[in-house]
Amino acid sequence: MSTTFTYVSTGCIGPMTYLLELLLTENMSKVVSHTTVPMS
């Protein structure tokens, strides 16, 4: 059980961080566009 868990966790760290960064950057761009558009 622990071996499979460690394998899954280590194998998912890469894609998960990539997806998190992708979501963060997407949300940030959305927030920036939402905050800058009404101001201008």
N, C-alpha and C positions, 0 to 999 in steps of 0.2 A: 504493500500500500504506500509506504513512504517513498519507495523507489519510483513508483509511477507518478506520485505527486511531485517529487523533485524534477522528474523528467518533464512533466507537463508545465510546471512553473518556469523552468529554464527555457523550454521551447516556446512558451507563450510570452516571455518577457520582451523579446524583440518585436514581434507583431503588435503586441499591446502598446508598447511605448510609441511605436510608429503611428498606430491609430489614435492614441491620445494626443500626440503632437499634431496630427492632421486635424483632429477635432478642435484642438485649442487654437490653431492658426486660423481655421475656418471661422470659429466663433469670434476670434479677435478681429478678423477682417470685417465680419458682419457688424460687430459693435462699433468699430471705427467708422464704417460707412454710415451707420445709423446716427452716430453722434456728430459726424462732420456734415452730413447732408442738411439737417435742419438748421445748423448754425449758419451755413452759407446760403 
